[in-house]
Amino acid sequence: EALRNVLRQHGAELVLHGHHHTSSLAWLPGPEFRIPVAGVPSASVAPGRHHDDPAGYHLYEVDGAPGDWRCTLVVRGFDKDAGRIIEKQRQPLIG
């Protein structure tokens, strides 16, 4: 709750966290705009293991200029049907 209060008062462009074992995206209120909070699964979890998302990672595409930044979240992970890592989601976060 203390971190939420700091973010609500002072803001942030992006909050990243790990050790959640699933890919997640949530939004917290900030002083001027919503703050994206992205959770990343372990890149080493084997497919079929418990309820965890298997072998995943996030990429962040950042471009733009001061005052006009853009950031897109790209979720990549293992797809058991394809038998390989694929792009699972693409989500604009900023801009």
N, CA, C and O of each residue as an XYZ file, in Angstrom:
380
protein
N       0.825     -1.197      0.000
C       0.000      0.000      0.000
C       0.871      1.264      0.000
O       0.510      2.273     -0.606
N       2.021      1.199      0.685
C       2.918      2.354      0.728
C       3.412      2.707     -0.678
O       3.475      3.883     -1.038
N       3.761      1.690     -1.470
C       4.211      1.945     -2.841
C       3.078      2.545     -3.672
O       3.308      3.479     -4.440
N       1.880      2.030     -3.532
C       0.722      2.583     -4.258
C       0.527      4.062     -3.927
O       0.229      4.865     -4.811
N       0.695      4.420     -2.658
C       0.537      5.819     -2.254
C       1.592      6.714     -2.892
O       1.285      7.817     -3.345
N       2.829      6.241     -2.929
C       3.908      7.012     -3.566
C       3.609      7.189     -5.055
O       3.749      8.289     -5.589
N       3.199      6.109     -5.729
C       2.891      6.191     -7.157
C       1.700      7.114     -7.409
O       1.715      7.891     -8.364
N       0.684      7.039     -6.575
C      -0.496      7.891     -6.729
C      -0.111      9.366     -6.606
O      -0.642     10.214     -7.323
N       0.813      9.663     -5.694
C       1.209     11.054     -5.449
C       2.246     11.559     -6.451
O       2.143     12.691     -6.926
N       3.251     10.726     -6.781
C       4.386     11.196     -7.583
C       4.400     10.653     -9.009
O       5.032     11.245     -9.884
N       3.704      9.522     -9.261
C       3.623      8.958    -10.601
C       4.846      8.162    -11.009
O       5.853      8.113    -10.304
N       4.723      7.544    -12.167
C       5.792      6.781    -12.815
C       5.318      6.497    -14.234
O       4.117      6.474    -14.504
N       6.256      6.283    -15.127
C       5.880      5.952    -16.501
C       5.542      4.480    -16.641
O       4.668      4.115    -17.428
N       6.238      3.616    -15.873
C       6.074      2.179    -15.998
C       6.626      1.506    -14.749
O       7.675      1.900    -14.239
N       5.918      0.489    -14.253
C       6.394     -0.316    -13.131
C       6.527     -1.750    -13.632
O       5.582     -2.316    -14.180
N       7.706     -2.331    -13.439
C       7.976     -3.710    -13.846
C       8.196     -4.553    -12.600
O       8.825     -4.107    -11.641
N       7.675     -5.767    -12.620
C       7.952     -6.689    -11.527
C       8.014     -8.097    -12.073
O       7.461     -8.392    -13.133
N       8.681     -8.947    -11.354
C       8.811    -10.340    -11.738
C       8.370    -11.234    -10.613
O       7.709    -10.792     -9.673
N       8.738    -12.491    -10.710
C       8.455    -13.504     -9.706
C       6.961    -13.647     -9.433
O       6.553    -13.888     -8.296
N       6.172    -13.504    -10.443
C       4.725    -13.697    -10.308
C       4.299    -14.978    -11.018
O       3.211    -15.494    -10.759
N       5.131    -15.492    -11.900
C       4.937    -16.736    -12.634
C       3.848    -16.683    -13.692
O       3.555    -17.695    -14.329
N       3.249    -15.524    -13.885
C       2.300    -15.347    -14.978
C       2.529    -13.975    -15.582
O       3.010    -13.059    -14.916
N       2.183    -13.849    -16.837
C       2.246    -12.554    -17.496
C       1.020    -11.757    -17.065
O      -0.100    -12.266    -17.106
N       1.231    -10.502    -16.650
C       0.097     -9.697    -16.204
C       0.298     -8.241    -16.573
O       1.428     -7.777    -16.727
N      -0.802     -7.527    -16.713
C      -0.775     -6.087    -16.948
C      -1.920     -5.483    -16.151
O      -3.079     -5.857    -16.329
N      -1.587     -4.546    -15.272
C      -2.581     -3.833    -14.470
C      -2.277     -2.341    -14.585
O      -1.225     -1.946    -15.088
N      -3.192     -1.538    -14.121
C      -3.030     -0.085    -14.179
C      -3.319      0.499    -12.803
O      -4.302      0.128    -12.160
N      -2.456      1.419    -12.349
C      -2.653      2.108    -11.086
C      -2.865      3.591    -11.354
O      -2.346      4.124    -12.335
N      -3.623      4.261    -10.492
C      -3.810      5.702    -10.683
C      -2.544      6.470    -10.335
O      -1.858      6.152     -9.363
N      -2.243      7.481    -11.138
C      -1.128      8.383    -10.878
C      -1.655      9.798    -10.812
O      -2.855     10.014    -10.984
N      -0.791     10.771    -10.567
C      -1.260     12.154    -10.436
C      -1.767     12.750    -11.750
O      -2.635     13.623    -11.737
N      -1.235     12.285    -12.883
C      -1.638     12.848    -14.174
C      -2.223     11.814    -15.121
O      -3.076     12.146    -15.945
N      -1.775     10.551    -15.018
C      -2.238      9.503    -15.929
C      -2.109      8.144    -15.248
O      -1.426      7.999    -14.234
N      -2.779      7.159    -15.826
C      -2.684      5.795    -15.296
C      -1.266      5.253    -15.487
O      -0.597      5.572    -16.469
N      -0.823      4.438    -14.545
C       0.517      3.869    -14.570
C       0.409      2.384    -14.911
O      -0.235      1.634    -14.179
N       1.036      1.942    -16.024
C       1.021      0.516    -16.331
C       1.964     -0.251    -15.404
O       3.081      0.187    -15.128
N       1.487     -1.407    -14.928
C       2.264     -2.275    -14.042
C       2.320     -3.649    -14.706
O       1.310     -4.347    -14.793
N       3.504     -4.031    -15.173
C       3.663     -5.268    -15.940
C       4.417     -6.312    -15.131
O       5.488     -6.046    -14.585
N       3.834     -7.508    -15.066
C       4.466     -8.647    -14.407
C       4.925     -9.654    -15.438
O       4.224     -9.915    -16.415
N       6.086    -10.212    -15.224
C       6.704    -11.100    -16.204
C       6.845    -12.505    -15.623
O       7.290    -12.663    -14.486
N       6.468    -13.531    -16.397
C       6.672    -14.899    -15.922
C       8.146    -15.288    -16.007
O       8.950    -14.579    -16.613
N       8.486    -16.392    -15.409
C       9.843    -16.905    -15.490
C      10.148    -17.344    -16.919
O       9.305    -17.957    -17.573
N      11.332    -17.040    -17.399
C      11.735    -17.464    -18.741
C      12.142    -18.937    -18.768
O      12.370    -19.498    -19.840
N      12.235    -19.566    -17.595
C      12.722    -20.938    -17.561
C      11.668    -21.977    -17.151
O      12.003    -23.151    -16.989
N      10.415    -21.572    -16.983
C       9.381    -22.532    -16.577
C       9.041    -23.451    -17.746
O       8.734    -22.983    -18.843
N       9.096    -24.744    -17.510
C       8.802    -25.735    -18.557
C       7.301    -25.795    -18.825
O       6.509    -25.629    -17.897
N       6.892    -26.030    -20.072
C       5.473    -26.162    -20.402
C       4.814    -27.285    -19.611
O       5.441    -28.309    -19.342
N       3.539    -27.093    -19.235
C       2.779    -28.109    -18.542
C       3.036    -28.178    -17.051
O       2.538    -29.079    -16.376
N       3.799    -27.250    -16.536
C       4.141    -27.261    -15.114
C       3.163    -26.385    -14.338
O       3.182    -25.161    -14.475
N       2.331    -26.990    -13.544
C       1.358    -26.296    -12.701
C       0.485    -25.350    -13.539
O       0.109    -25.671    -14.667
N       0.173    -24.192    -12.972
C      -0.663    -23.210    -13.657
C       0.169    -22.050    -14.198
O      -0.381    -21.088    -14.734
N       1.479    -22.136    -14.061
C       2.350    -21.038    -14.491
C       2.359    -20.895    -16.012
O       2.213    -21.876    -16.742
N       2.536    -19.644    -16.480
C       2.755    -19.420    -17.905
C       4.131    -19.978    -18.242
O       5.103    -19.638    -17.567
N       4.245    -20.819    -19.255
C       5.551    -21.405    -19.563
C       6.475    -20.432    -20.298
O       6.032    -19.672    -21.159
N       7.736    -20.463    -19.955
C       8.830    -19.776    -20.644
C       8.398    -18.519    -21.371
O       8.189    -18.550    -22.584
N       8.263    -17.424    -20.661
C       7.841    -16.182    -21.283
C       8.749    -15.020    -20.947
O       9.542    -15.079    -20.007
N       8.621    -13.964    -21.729
C       9.355    -12.736    -21.458
C       8.635    -11.583    -22.130
O       7.788    -11.791    -22.998
N       8.974    -10.366    -21.728
C       8.392     -9.158    -22.307
C       9.470     -8.350    -23.011
O      10.621     -8.303    -22.577
N       9.076     -7.723    -24.094
C       9.903     -6.725    -24.773
C       9.166     -5.401    -24.676
O       7.935     -5.374    -24.665
N       9.904     -4.305    -24.606
C       9.299     -2.979    -24.562
C       9.864     -2.175    -25.716
O      11.065     -1.911    -25.770
N       9.001     -1.788    -26.636
C       9.406     -0.955    -27.768
C       9.175      0.497    -27.364
O       8.042      0.906    -27.110
N      10.260      1.277    -27.305
C      10.187      2.670    -26.867
C      10.710      3.547    -27.982
O      11.789      3.302    -28.521
N       9.940      4.576    -28.329
C      10.437      5.578    -29.275
C       9.695      6.882    -29.049
O       8.862      6.982    -28.149
N       9.993      7.865    -29.853
C       9.384      9.175    -29.699
C      10.423     10.200    -29.326
O      11.616     10.019    -29.572
N       9.958     11.279    -28.729
C      10.811     12.394    -28.342
C      10.325     12.918    -26.995
O       9.205     12.614    -26.585
N      11.151     13.703    -26.301
C      10.711     14.256    -25.018
C       9.339     14.920    -25.142
O       9.106     15.744    -26.026
N       8.452     14.544    -24.249
C       7.091     15.066    -24.271
C       6.144     14.308    -25.184
O       4.940     14.562    -25.182
N       6.685     13.371    -25.970
C       5.869     12.600    -26.914
C       6.370     11.160    -26.999
O       6.553     10.625    -28.092
N       6.593     10.529    -25.827
C       7.107      9.166    -25.784
C       6.016      8.166    -26.098
O       4.840      8.399    -25.819
N       6.418      7.054    -26.680
C       5.530      5.916    -26.922
C       6.218      4.664    -26.397
O       7.430      4.502    -26.534
N       5.434      3.790    -25.799
C       5.952      2.522    -25.301
C       4.910      1.448    -25.565
O       3.739      1.610    -25.222
N       5.338      0.356    -26.173
C       4.465     -0.772    -26.460
C       5.026     -2.013    -25.785
O       6.215     -2.311    -25.893
N       4.156     -2.729    -25.089
C       4.517     -3.991    -24.459
C       4.307     -5.111    -25.469
O       3.241     -5.210    -26.077
N       5.325     -5.957    -25.650
C       5.216     -7.141    -26.500
C       5.442     -8.349    -25.604
O       6.527     -8.528    -25.051
N       4.407     -9.181    -25.465
C       4.481    -10.384    -24.640
C       4.850    -11.551    -25.543
O       4.170    -11.821    -26.533
N       5.928    -12.238    -25.196
C       6.354    -13.418    -25.955
C       6.421    -14.594    -24.997
O       6.794    -14.445    -23.833
N       6.052    -15.767    -25.503
C       6.080    -16.942    -24.651
C       5.954    -18.215    -25.447
O       5.684    -18.202    -26.648
N       6.156    -19.314    -24.754
C       6.114    -20.627    -25.396
C       4.675    -20.997    -25.731
O       3.778    -20.862    -24.899
N       4.465    -21.465    -26.958
C       3.165    -21.953    -27.405
C       3.279    -23.453    -27.627
O       4.028    -23.905    -28.494
N       2.529    -24.229    -26.835
C       2.674    -25.693    -26.910
C       2.226    -26.236    -28.261
O       2.784    -27.228    -28.731
N       1.229    -25.613    -28.904
C       0.776    -26.096    -30.213
C       1.821    -25.850    -31.299
O       2.052    -26.702    -32.157
N       2.445    -24.680    -31.252
C       3.473    -24.355    -32.239
C       4.814    -24.984    -31.869
O       5.661    -25.201    -32.735
N       5.008    -25.277    -30.575
C       6.269    -25.858    -30.124
C       7.418    -24.884    -30.132
O       8.578    -25.281    -30.248
N       7.098    -23.584    -30.006
C       8.151    -22.562    -30.044
C       7.669    -21.289    -29.352
O       6.508    -21.184    -28.956
N       8.565    -20.340    -29.215
C       8.242    -19.032    -28.654
C       7.543    -18.203    -29.729
O       8.011    -18.128    -30.866
N       6.416    -17.580    -29.362
C       5.668    -16.738    -30.300
C       5.297    -15.424    -29.616
O       5.390    -15.303    -28.395
N       4.878    -14.447    -30.410
C       4.311    -13.222    -29.861
C       2.878    -13.520    -29.453
O       2.073    -13.964    -30.271
N       2.561    -13.274    -28.187
C       1.237    -13.586    -27.660
C       0.346    -12.366    -27.539
O      -0.879    -12.476    -27.599
N       0.957    -11.205    -27.369
C       0.179     -9.983    -27.169
C       1.028     -8.775    -27.505
O       2.249     -8.792    -27.345
N       0.373     -7.729    -27.971
C       1.008     -6.435    -28.230
C       0.067     -5.391    -27.679
O      -1.093     -5.326    -28.085
N       0.553     -4.560    -26.746
C      -0.312     -3.619    -26.029
C       0.370     -2.261    -25.901
O       1.434     -2.172    -25.288
N      -0.216     -1.195    -26.464
C       0.340      0.146    -26.213
C       0.203      0.498    -24.730
O      -0.852      0.283    -24.133
N       1.268      1.037    -24.141
C       1.256      1.428    -22.743
C       1.261      2.947    -22.578
O       0.557      3.493    -21.729
N       2.053      3.610    -23.392
C       2.200      5.065    -23.320
C       2.153      5.610    -24.740
O       2.807      5.075    -25.635
N       1.386      6.665    -24.946
C       1.337      7.325    -26.255
C       0.379      6.721    -27.237
O       0.264      7.203    -28.364
